[in-house]
């Protein structure tokens, strides 16, 4: 192979063919050729390609590690507030789970982007107002409107985190898409951390049990709760310092599950017609139906974000368009079902919240489908599709704010 390499130093296609035929032999023979022909540009290129040494996992400098340690401590302290002050743990986390995670993630990007305090004053004020407001709401009776406020509150915290990630530049739509794309990497990294933590927990509890010490209660209250609160911060830190760590996992997951979900959704709609089941009179079915809708919508948004980053063919665009069309049908069914329930049984906080959410998703899907249709015809590209996703995101935050701050008062805490 050595002679073939020398003969084809200026024939990139042949070199690539030789490389693919036997990578190990090609690398060994090329390294023997390199000293003699090292001044040739093509040889320099292949040398870098074959012998490039990937940097190891980076953890940053001393100051950054100290800052991350402080964030771990802050998240752990917030998660232990019920233990320190004797609060009801279920009520505390129902209302404050977003304040355990999102403020700390926001602080990381404020520090990273060197965001001026004056620029972050407004979102900081909104966050403080939200935490005071949600904890002043009544706890004595069951209230759908208060429960809805708790469910939508994380979106307020998420928006503050997004603001910090954007460095306060709300007009930067490409960075909005980067932020959405980062969620895929973060989910993968957090899953790996949780699996590792679960294994460590099982071994630790087993070892203490062998020597006759039962630490399950203490371990659960302090170590597990604190560990869970720190997991998103650790996952975020690792992917920020090592962008290539899981960058190929998220696109593969999106590529696999997009056609799978498309086929599943198509079969499910046919099965629903065949069985005669519908979400019009069955409340539990409607809830599951809406859960399916939100999940598929999230997959579409994430898949488009990944497709925009990696060059894809027309088949991917058509598949996403088809999935969007099916999801619009599902959303239309859900919208008609909730409208039917409101007309038939009246207005409740839950029905209005579901109606509003479904309507927003329906409009968003139409915009995304329109952009995908244009892209499939070659009239635009996936950049425009991604922009149609990014532009609409603040609408969800506004709706979440209405549900959080207006619904409890409007429905008199019922």
Secondary structure as a PSIPRED ss2 file (coil, helix, strand):
# PSIPRED VFORMAT (PSIPRED V4.0)

   1 X C   1.000  0.000  0.000
   2 X H   0.000  1.000  0.000
   3 X H   0.000  1.000  0.000
   4 X H   0.000  1.000  0.000
   5 X H   0.000  1.000  0.000
   6 X H   0.000  1.000  0.000
   7 X H   0.000  1.000  0.000
   8 X C   1.000  0.000  0.000
   9 X C   1.000  0.000  0.000
  10 X C   1.000  0.000  0.000
  11 X C   1.000  0.000  0.000
  12 X H   0.000  1.000  0.000
  13 X H   0.000  1.000  0.000
  14 X H   0.000  1.000  0.000
  15 X H   0.000  1.000  0.000
  16 X H   0.000  1.000  0.000
  17 X H   0.000  1.000  0.000
  18 X H   0.000  1.000  0.000
  19 X H   0.000  1.000  0.000
  20 X H   0.000  1.000  0.000
  21 X H   0.000  1.000  0.000
  22 X C   1.000  0.000  0.000
  23 X H   0.000  1.000  0.000
  24 X H   0.000  1.000  0.000
  25 X H   0.000  1.000  0.000
  26 X H   0.000  1.000  0.000
  27 X H   0.000  1.000  0.000
  28 X H   0.000  1.000  0.000
  29 X H   0.000  1.000  0.000
  30 X H   0.000  1.000  0.000
  31 X H   0.000  1.000  0.000
  32 X H   0.000  1.000  0.000
  33 X H   0.000  1.000  0.000
  34 X H   0.000  1.000  0.000
  35 X C   1.000  0.000  0.000
  36 X C   1.000  0.000  0.000
  37 X C   1.000  0.000  0.000
  38 X C   1.000  0.000  0.000
  39 X C   1.000  0.000  0.000
  40 X C   1.000  0.000  0.000
  41 X H   0.000  1.000  0.000
  42 X H   0.000  1.000  0.000
  43 X H   0.000  1.000  0.000
  44 X H   0.000  1.000  0.000
  45 X H   0.000  1.000  0.000
  46 X H   0.000  1.000  0.000
  47 X H   0.000  1.000  0.000
  48 X H   0.000  1.000  0.000
  49 X H   0.000  1.000  0.000
  50 X H   0.000  1.000  0.000
  51 X H   0.000  1.000  0.000
  52 X C   1.000  0.000  0.000
  53 X C   1.000  0.000  0.000
  54 X C   1.000  0.000  0.000
  55 X C   1.000  0.000  0.000
  56 X C   1.000  0.000  0.000
  57 X C   1.000  0.000  0.000
  58 X C   1.000  0.000  0.000
  59 X C   1.000  0.000  0.000
  60 X C   1.000  0.000  0.000
  61 X C   1.000  0.000  0.000
  62 X H   0.000  1.000  0.000
  63 X H   0.000  1.000  0.000
  64 X H   0.000  1.000  0.000
  65 X H   0.000  1.000  0.000
  66 X H   0.000  1.000  0.000
  67 X H   0.000  1.000  0.000
  68 X H   0.000  1.000  0.000
  69 X H   0.000  1.000  0.000
  70 X H   0.000  1.000  0.000
  71 X H   0.000  1.000  0.000
  72 X H   0.000  1.000  0.000
  73 X H   0.000  1.000  0.000
  74 X H   0.000  1.000  0.000
  75 X H   0.000  1.000  0.000
  76 X H   0.000  1.000  0.000
  77 X H   0.000  1.000  0.000
  78 X H   0.000  1.000  0.000
  79 X H   0.000  1.000  0.000
  80 X C   1.000  0.000  0.000
  81 X H   0.000  1.000  0.000
  82 X H   0.000  1.000  0.000
  83 X H   0.000  1.000  0.000
  84 X H   0.000  1.000  0.000
  85 X H   0.000  1.000  0.000
  86 X C   1.000  0.000  0.000
  87 X C   1.000  0.000  0.000
  88 X C   1.000  0.000  0.000
  89 X H   0.000  1.000  0.000
  90 X H   0.000  1.000  0.000
  91 X H   0.000  1.000  0.000
  92 X H   0.000  1.000  0.000
  93 X H   0.000  1.000  0.000
  94 X H   0.000  1.000  0.000
  95 X H   0.000  1.000  0.000
  96 X H   0.000  1.000  0.000
  97 X H   0.000  1.000  0.000
  98 X H   0.000  1.000  0.000
  99 X H   0.000  1.000  0.000
 100 X H   0.000  1.000  0.000
 101 X H   0.000  1.000  0.000
 102 X H   0.000  1.000  0.000
 103 X H   0.000  1.000  0.000
 104 X H   0.000  1.000  0.000
 105 X H   0.000  1.000  0.000
 106 X H   0.000  1.000  0.000
 107 X H   0.000  1.000  0.000
 108 X H   0.000  1.000  0.000
 109 X H   0.000  1.000  0.000
 110 X H   0.000  1.000  0.000
 111 X H   0.000  1.000  0.000
 112 X H   0.000  1.000  0.000
 113 X H   0.000  1.000  0.000
 114 X C   1.000  0.000  0.000
 115 X C   1.000  0.000  0.000
 116 X C   1.000  0.000  0.000
 117 X H   0.000  1.000  0.000
 118 X H   0.000  1.000  0.000
 119 X H   0.000  1.000  0.000
 120 X H   0.000  1.000  0.000
 121 X H   0.000  1.000  0.000
 122 X H   0.000  1.000  0.000
 123 X H   0.000  1.000  0.000
 124 X H   0.000  1.000  0.000
 125 X H   0.000  1.000  0.000
 126 X H   0.000  1.000  0.000
 127 X H   0.000  1.000  0.000
 128 X H   0.000  1.000  0.000
 129 X H   0.000  1.000  0.000
 130 X H   0.000  1.000  0.000
 131 X H   0.000  1.000  0.000
 132 X H   0.000  1.000  0.000
 133 X H   0.000  1.000  0.000
 134 X H   0.000  1.000  0.000
 135 X H   0.000  1.000  0.000
 136 X H   0.000  1.000  0.000
 137 X C   1.000  0.000  0.000
 138 X C   1.000  0.000  0.000
 139 X C   1.000  0.000  0.000
 140 X C   1.000  0.000  0.000
 141 X C   1.000  0.000  0.000
 142 X C   1.000  0.000  0.000
 143 X C   1.000  0.000  0.000
 144 X H   0.000  1.000  0.000
 145 X H   0.000  1.000  0.000
 146 X H   0.000  1.000  0.000
 147 X H   0.000  1.000  0.000
 148 X H   0.000  1.000  0.000
 149 X H   0.000  1.000  0.000
 150 X H   0.000  1.000  0.000
 151 X H   0.000  1.000  0.000
 152 X H   0.000  1.000  0.000
 153 X H   0.000  1.000  0.000
 154 X H   0.000  1.000  0.000
 155 X H   0.000  1.000  0.000
 156 X H   0.000  1.000  0.000
 157 X H   0.000  1.000  0.000
 158 X H   0.000  1.000  0.000
 159 X H   0.000  1.000  0.000
 160 X H   0.000  1.000  0.000
 161 X H   0.000  1.000  0.000
 162 X H   0.000  1.000  0.000
 163 X H   0.000  1.000  0.000
 164 X H   0.000  1.000  0.000
 165 X H   0.000  1.000  0.000
 166 X C   1.000  0.000  0.000
 167 X C   1.000  0.000  0.000
 168 X C   1.000  0.000  0.000
 169 X C   1.000  0.000  0.000
 170 X C   1.000  0.000  0.000
 171 X C   1.000  0.000  0.000
 172 X C   1.000  0.000  0.000
 173 X H   0.000  1.000  0.000
 174 X H   0.000  1.000  0.000
 175 X H   0.000  1.000  0.000
 176 X H   0.000  1.000  0.000
 177 X H   0.000  1.000  0.000
 178 X H   0.000  1.000  0.000
 179 X H   0.000  1.000  0.000
 180 X H   0.000  1.000  0.000
 181 X H   0.000  1.000  0.000
 182 X H   0.000  1.000  0.000
 183 X H   0.000  1.000  0.000
 184 X H   0.000  1.000  0.000
 185 X H   0.000  1.000  0.000
 186 X H   0.000  1.000  0.000
 187 X H   0.000  1.000  0.000
 188 X H   0.000  1.000  0.000
 189 X H   0.000  1.000  0.000
 190 X H   0.000  1.000  0.000
 191 X H   0.000  1.000  0.000
 192 X H   0.000  1.000  0.000
 193 X H   0.000  1.000  0.000
 194 X H   0.000  1.000  0.000
 195 X H   0.000  1.000  0.000
 196 X H   0.000  1.000  0.000
 197 X H   0.000  1.000  0.000
 198 X H   0.000  1.000  0.000
 199 X H   0.000  1.000  0.000
 200 X H   0.000  1.000  0.000
 201 X H   0.000  1.000  0.000
 202 X H   0.000  1.000  0.000
 203 X H   0.000  1.000  0.000
 204 X H   0.000  1.000  0.000
 205 X H   0.000  1.000  0.000
 206 X H   0.000  1.000  0.000
 207 X H   0.000  1.000  0.000
 208 X H   0.000  1.000  0.000
 209 X H   0.000  1.000  0.000
 210 X H   0.000  1.000  0.000
 211 X C   1.000  0.000  0.000
 212 X C   1.000  0.000  0.000
 213 X C   1.000  0.000  0.000
 214 X C   1.000  0.000  0.000
 215 X C   1.000  0.000  0.000
 216 X H   0.000  1.000  0.000
 217 X H   0.000  1.000  0.000
 218 X H   0.000  1.000  0.000
 219 X H   0.000  1.000  0.000
 220 X H   0.000  1.000  0.000
 221 X H   0.000  1.000  0.000
 222 X H   0.000  1.000  0.000
 223 X H   0.000  1.000  0.000
 224 X H   0.000  1.000  0.000
 225 X H   0.000  1.000  0.000
 226 X H   0.000  1.000  0.000
 227 X H   0.000  1.000  0.000
 228 X H   0.000  1.000  0.000
 229 X H   0.000  1.000  0.000
 230 X H   0.000  1.000  0.000
 231 X H   0.000  1.000  0.000
 232 X H   0.000  1.000  0.000
 233 X H   0.000  1.000  0.000
 234 X H   0.000  1.000  0.000
 235 X H   0.000  1.000  0.000
 236 X H   0.000  1.000  0.000
 237 X H   0.000  1.000  0.000
 238 X H   0.000  1.000  0.000
 239 X H   0.000  1.000  0.000
 240 X H   0.000  1.000  0.000
 241 X H   0.000  1.000  0.000
 242 X C   1.000  0.000  0.000
 243 X C   1.000  0.000  0.000
 244 X C   1.000  0.000  0.000
 245 X C   1.000  0.000  0.000
 246 X C   1.000  0.000  0.000
 247 X H   0.000  1.000  0.000
 248 X H   0.000  1.000  0.000
 249 X H   0.000  1.000  0.000
 250 X H   0.000  1.000  0.000
 251 X H   0.000  1.000  0.000
 252 X H   0.000  1.000  0.000
 253 X H   0.000  1.000  0.000
 254 X H   0.000  1.000  0.000
 255 X H   0.000  1.000  0.000
 256 X H   0.000  1.000  0.000
 257 X H   0.000  1.000  0.000
 258 X H   0.000  1.000  0.000
 259 X H   0.000  1.000  0.000
 260 X H   0.000  1.000  0.000
 261 X H   0.000  1.000  0.000
 262 X H   0.000  1.000  0.000
 263 X H   0.000  1.000  0.000
 264 X H   0.000  1.000  0.000
 265 X H   0.000  1.000  0.000
 266 X H   0.000  1.000  0.000
 267 X H   0.000  1.000  0.000
 268 X H   0.000  1.000  0.000
 269 X H   0.000  1.000  0.000
 270 X H   0.000  1.000  0.000
 271 X H   0.000  1.000  0.000
 272 X H   0.000  1.000  0.000
 273 X H   0.000  1.000  0.000
 274 X H   0.000  1.000  0.000
 275 X H   0.000  1.000  0.000
 276 X C   1.000  0.000  0.000
 277 X C   1.000  0.000  0.000
 278 X C   1.000  0.000  0.000
 279 X C   1.000  0.000  0.000
 280 X C   1.000  0.000  0.000
 281 X C   1.000  0.000  0.000
 282 X C   1.000  0.000  0.000
 283 X H   0.000  1.000  0.000
 284 X H   0.000  1.000  0.000
 285 X H   0.000  1.000  0.000
 286 X H   0.000  1.000  0.000
 287 X H   0.000  1.000  0.000
 288 X H   0.000  1.000  0.000
 289 X H   0.000  1.000  0.000
 290 X H   0.000  1.000  0.000
 291 X H   0.000  1.000  0.000
 292 X H   0.000  1.000  0.000
 293 X H   0.000  1.000  0.000
 294 X H   0.000  1.000  0.000
 295 X H   0.000  1.000  0.000
 296 X H   0.000  1.000  0.000
 297 X H   0.000  1.000  0.000
 298 X H   0.000  1.000  0.000
 299 X H   0.000  1.000  0.000
 300 X H   0.000  1.000  0.000
 301 X H   0.000  1.000  0.000
 302 X H   0.000  1.000  0.000
 303 X H   0.000  1.000  0.000
 304 X H   0.000  1.000  0.000
 305 X H   0.000  1.000  0.000
 306 X H   0.000  1.000  0.000
 307 X H   0.000  1.000  0.000
 308 X H   0.000  1.000  0.000
 309 X H   0.000  1.000  0.000
 310 X C   1.000  0.000  0.000
 311 X C   1.000  0.000  0.000
 312 X C   1.000  0.000  0.000
 313 X C   1.000  0.000  0.000
 314 X H   0.000  1.000  0.000
 315 X H   0.000  1.000  0.000
 316 X H   0.000  1.000  0.000
 317 X H   0.000  1.000  0.000
 318 X H   0.000  1.000  0.000
 319 X H   0.000  1.000  0.000
 320 X H   0.000  1.000  0.000
 321 X H   0.000  1.000  0.000
 322 X H   0.000  1.000  0.000
 323 X H   0.000  1.000  0.000
 324 X H   0.000  1.000  0.000
 325 X H   0.000  1.000  0.000
 326 X H   0.000  1.000  0.000
 327 X H   0.000  1.000  0.000
 328 X H   0.000  1.000  0.000
 329 X H   0.000  1.000  0.000
 330 X H   0.000  1.000  0.000
 331 X H   0.000  1.000  0.000
 332 X H   0.000  1.000  0.000
 333 X H   0.000  1.000  0.000
 334 X H   0.000  1.000  0.000
 335 X H   0.000  1.000  0.000
 336 X H   0.000  1.000  0.000
 337 X H   0.000  1.000  0.000
 338 X H   0.000  1.000  0.000
 339 X H   0.000  1.000  0.000
 340 X H   0.000  1.000  0.000
 341 X H   0.000  1.000  0.000
 342 X H   0.000  1.000  0.000
 343 X H   0.000  1.000  0.000
 344 X H   0.000  1.000  0.000
 345 X H   0.000  1.000  0.000
 346 X C   1.000  0.000  0.000
 347 X C   1.000  0.000  0.000
 348 X C   1.000  0.000  0.000
 349 X H   0.000  1.000  0.000
 350 X H   0.000  1.000  0.000
 351 X H   0.000  1.000  0.000
 352 X H   0.000  1.000  0.000
 353 X H   0.000  1.000  0.000
 354 X H   0.000  1.000  0.000
 355 X H   0.000  1.000  0.000
 356 X H   0.000  1.000  0.000
 357 X H   0.000  1.000  0.000
 358 X H   0.000  1.000  0.000
 359 X H   0.000  1.000  0.000
 360 X H   0.000  1.000  0.000
 361 X H   0.000  1.000  0.000
 362 X H   0.000  1.000  0.000
 363 X H   0.000  1.000  0.000
 364 X H   0.000  1.000  0.000
 365 X H   0.000  1.000  0.000
 366 X H   0.000  1.000  0.000
 367 X H   0.000  1.000  0.000
 368 X H   0.000  1.000  0.000
 369 X H   0.000  1.000  0.000
 370 X H   0.000  1.000  0.000
 371 X H   0.000  1.000  0.000
 372 X H   0.000  1.000  0.000
 373 X H   0.000  1.000  0.000
 374 X H   0.000  1.000  0.000
 375 X H   0.000  1.000  0.000
 376 X H   0.000  1.000  0.000
 377 X C   1.000  0.000  0.000
 378 X C   1.000  0.000  0.000
 379 X C   1.000  0.000  0.000
 380 X C   1.000  0.000  0.000
 381 X C   1.000  0.000  0.000
 382 X H   0.000  1.000  0.000
 383 X H   0.000  1.000  0.000
 384 X H   0.000  1.000  0.000
 385 X H   0.000  1.000  0.000
 386 X H   0.000  1.000  0.000
 387 X H   0.000  1.000  0.000
 388 X H   0.000  1.000  0.000
 389 X H   0.000  1.000  0.000
 390 X H   0.000  1.000  0.000
 391 X H   0.000  1.000  0.000
 392 X H   0.000  1.000  0.000
 393 X H   0.000  1.000  0.000
 394 X H   0.000  1.000  0.000
 395 X H   0.000  1.000  0.000
 396 X H   0.000  1.000  0.000
 397 X H   0.000  1.000  0.000
 398 X H   0.000  1.000  0.000
 399 X H   0.000  1.000  0.000
 400 X H   0.000  1.000  0.000
 401 X H   0.000  1.000  0.000
 402 X H   0.000  1.000  0.000
 403 X H   0.000  1.000  0.000
 404 X H   0.000  1.000  0.000
 405 X H   0.000  1.000  0.000
 406 X C   1.000  0.000  0.000
 407 X H   0.000  1.000  0.000
 408 X H   0.000  1.000  0.000
 409 X H   0.000  1.000  0.000
 410 X H   0.000  1.000  0.000
 411 X C   1.000  0.000  0.000
 412 X C   1.000  0.000  0.000
 413 X C   1.000  0.000  0.000
 414 X C   1.000  0.000  0.000
